[in-house]
Amino acid sequence: MWKLPGKKKLGIDLGTANTLVFMAGEGIVLNEPTVVAVNRTTRTIEAIGNDAKDMLGKNPDSVSVHRPMQDGAIANYTVTYAMLHHFINKALGRTSLFKPDVLVSVPVGITSTERRAVIEATMKAGARTAIIVKEPILAALGAGIAINEPRGCMVIDIGGGTTDVAVISLGGIIASTSVKCAGNKFDQAIIDYIRHTYNVAIGDQTAEEVKKTLCSALPVSPDVSGEVKGRDIVTGLPKTLTITTNELVKAIQYELEIIIKAIKTVLENTPPELASDIIDYGIVMTGGTSSLKNLAELIQEQTGVKVRLSDDPLYCVAKGTGILLGHLDDYKRSILAKR
């Protein structure tokens, strides 16, 4: 069904924080925030993607800004459908005469109901056919791992809404888990810490920037400080404060513990022969949040297994969709549901 002439093939990394679209033969053609702005009065779409994210925290009462994906699943079906329709059209160009075949990534812990919702939203958005594949498979392919070999490899994909941990061998997932703790939870932990410690409110975008530039999974020496701008809760006035990296290590400690526990759980459920392979080959990290400073070092310290960050971790899942689109017959075991 994937070889008809003239048909376009798209791979979509449908993430909680960002959505990336891969077009067969062209590569990644779209990378935009998974954000939609809706007019409260007319119920019409005001903006999608980059334009909608620019409105976060700045929107008037007449406009609500949605993140239609929550913890890796569809939280608002109507808005998600509209967003997918927009992204598919933007990737193809409005002159396209053919509906595309679309492959969509989903978290490893997705339920059958959530899986059906993704397929239905993709079909309604303009796909000719829709197929979904679990993210660790795609992340491994995008990271350059030969998943069809009889060798165990472990992938940790940390995105915006979920952390997926999986051991893969012979094209299939042997042991896995998914926790709803990733980049967005780190952002919220930073917001909560600054509010409770300094009585200063900051927005989502500020928290994300602090996470990227100042945050760390392990204490650093010497400590590093940076300025954070927000609103004083007591006076209501703008305020600039100085915060340090080692403060933020403590702020995200709980979230880090959840991810470490998930990794250890999968390792405990891994067959001995594959565990031996993982010791030899190491753990591969993908996903945008895996770039958090010293996170790979923390996981290595906690598991005793060497850890490496993949090249371009944010793009691994999207690249994996492209590889799978071109070699579907070679990766049949990797396909978990299709329509």
N, C-alpha and C positions, 0 to 999 in steps of 0.2 A: 504493500500500500504506500510505500515511501519512495517509489521510483518513477512516478508518472512524469512525463516531460512537461516542462513549463511550471511545475509546482515549486513553490518556495518552501524551504525548511527553516524553521526558527527554533532555537533553544532559549528558554526563558529561565533565568535564575530569579525566581519570585521570592525575594527576601523581605523580611520585616522592615529593614532600614532602607535597602536599595534594591532596585530591579534592573537586571542586566539582560540584554537581548543579543544572542549570537545568531548571525545569518550564515547558513552554509555557503561556502565559497567566498565570504567576505570578512568573517571574523565578528568581533564584538562591535555592534553598530549603535548600541544605546546603553547608557548607564545613568540612571536618574533615581532620585529618592522615591520611595514608595509612600508618597504623600499626595492627598487630593484635597482641594479647597472647594467647598460647596456653599452656595448661596442659601441661607436659611429660609428666605422668603419664597423664592422661585423654585427651590430644589434643583437648580441647575449647577453644572460644574463650572467653577470660576477658573481653576488652574489645576494642573497635574504635574508632578515631578519637580523639577528645579524651581519653577515659578511658584508652586504651592509651598515648597519648603521655605522659600524666602518670606512667606507670610507667617510662619510659625511664631507665635508670641507677639505678633504685630497686627493681627487681623482684627477688623471691627466686629461688633456684635452681630452684624448681618451676615458674616461669613464664618463658617466653621471649618477648621482644618483637620482632616482625618488622616490617621494612619490605618488604612483598611486591613492591613495584615497585623495580627497580634500574636506573638509567640509562635511564629511560623505558620499560623492558620488564618483562614479568612474570617475576619471579625465583622465585616460589612460586605455582604455579597454584592449589592447593587453598585456600591462605589468601586469595589474590586473589578467587577465586570467592565465598568466604564473606563477604569484605569488601563486594564489589559487591552481593551479595544483601541484606546488612544496610543498605547505603546506599540501594538502590532501595526497599526496604520502608519505610525511615524517611522518604524523600522522598514516597512515595505515601500513606503511612498504611496501617495493616494492614487497613483495611476495604475497600480497593480490590478490585473484582471483576475488573478487566481487567489483563492483562499489558501493559506499556508498550512502545511503540516507542522504541528507545534509539539515540542517536548518541554515539559515543565519540571523543575526540581521541587521536591517536597522534603520535609524533615523525616528522619528515620522513624520517629514515633507517631507519625500521622495515623489517625483513625480512618476507618472505612468511610464514615460520613464526611470527614474533612477531605478525603481523597475524591469522593464524588463531587463535592462542592468545587474543587479546583478544576476538575475535568469539565463540569457543566459551565463554569464561568469562562473557561478558555474557549469552549465551543461557541458559546453565545457571543464571545468577543470577536469571533470571525475565523476561528480555526476550521480547517476541513477535517482534520483528525487531531486528536490529542492523546498524548502518552505521558505518563508521569514516572519519574525515577527518583529514588531516594538520594539525598544530597551526598552522603559519604562516597557512593559509587562515582558520582560525577566529580566530586572534589578530588578523589584519588586519580581519576583519569586526567583531570586538568593539572594535577601536580606531577604528572609523568610516571605514575606507578603502573606497572604491568599487572593489572588485577586478575587476568586470566591464568596466571601461573600458579602452580601448587605451592604457594608460599604465603605465609601470613603477613599482612601489612596492617598497621593501625593508623587510622586517620581521625584527627580531631578537627571538626569544622565549627568554628565559633563565629557566628554571625551577629545580627542585631537582636533577634528574638530567641534563638535557640542555640544550644551547643549540642552537636551530634558527635557521638563517639562510636566508632565501629572498627571491627576487625574483619578484613576481607581476604578471601582466598578462593581461587578458581572461579572468579567472576561473581561470587555471592557473598552476602554478609553472614558471618559466622556468629558473631556476638555484637550486640549494640545496645545503646541507650540514647535517649534524648532528654535534655533538661531545658526548661524554659528560663534559662539564666544565661545571658550573653551581654552584648554591648549596651542594649537599652537599660538593663538592670544596673550595669556599672554607672551609666549616666544618672539614673535615679538615686543611686547610693551617694553619688557626689553631691547632687542637689540637696538631699536630706542632711548630709553631714554639714554642709555650709550653712544651711538654715538653722540647724540645731546648735551648732557651735558658735556661729557668728551673728545669728539673727539677720542673715542676708538671703534674699531670694534671688536665684538665678534661673535662667530659662534653659530649655533642652539644648539649644544650639551652643550656648555657653558651656554647659556641662560636657557636651561632646568634644568641644575644642580643648577643654581642660584635660579630659581623658587622653586625648591624642598627644598633647604637648607636654604634660606635666606628670601624668599618672604612671605608676609602676606597680608590678605585681610583687616586687621584693624591695626592701629598704635599700637606699643608695647612700654612698658616702663619697664625697661630702653631699649633704642634703642640697636640694635645688628648690628655689622659690620662684613664684610667679604671681603676677597680679590677676585678680578676678574682679570683674565689675558686675554689680547687681543693684538691688534695691533694699535699703535698710527697712526691715519689717516694723521696727518701732517708730521711726520718724517718717517713713514713707519716701525718704529722699534717696537719690542715687548714691552709691557708695563703692569705693574701690578698696579691696583688702588684699593682703599678701598671704598666700597659702603655700605650703611646702609639699614636695613629693612624698615624704615619709608620713605626713598626715593622711594623704590620699591612699597610701598603702593600707592604713588602718580602716579607712572609710569603705573600701571594697573587699575587706577581708571575708565577710560572710559569703559574698558572691563567688569569690575564688574558691572557698571551701566546697561549695556545691559542685563546681566544675571538677575539682580534684577528686571528689567522692565518686562522681560519674565515671571518670577515667579508671579509677581503681576497681570499680564494680565490673566494668567490661574486661579488664585484665584478669580479674578473679574468675570470670566465666569463659575465658579463652582456653581451648584445649592445649595441653602441654606442648605438643609439637609445634603449634602455631605460636605459642608464647616464646618458644626458643627462637623462631624466626624473627619475632618482634625485637628480641634482645639484640640479635645480630644486625637487623636492618634499622631499628629505631622507630620512633613515632613521627609522623608527618602532621604538621599543623597547617590548616587552611582557614579561609574566612577573614573578613576585615578586622575583627576584634582580636584575632590571633597575633596581630602586630603589636599588641599592648606591650610596653617595655618590660622586659625581664619575665614575661609569662612563660616562654619556653624553658627558661632556667628554673623557674619554680616547679613546673611539671617534671622536669628531669630530676630535680632535687627530691620531689615527693614520691616518684615512682622508681628511681634507680635505672631508668631506661633513657638512652640518649634521645634527644628531641631536636628536630630541625624544622625551621619555618620554610614553607614552600616559596618559590619565586612568585611574585605577584599574587599573594594569598587571596585578595579580594576577588580576583578574576578566575580562580580555579574552577568553581562550579560552572560558570558560564563557558569556559574553555572545554570543560568536560562534556557539556551538552553538544558542543560542536563535534568533538571526537565521536561521541555516541551516534550522532546523526549520520556521520559518514561511515560507520561500521556497525550498524544495528545487528546484522546477522552474527557478528563475532561476539556480541555482548548480550545474547538473549537471556542469560541467567540474571543479568543486572536489571532487567526490566520487570518492575514489580506490579504494574497495572497498566492497562491500555484500553483504548476505545477505538 
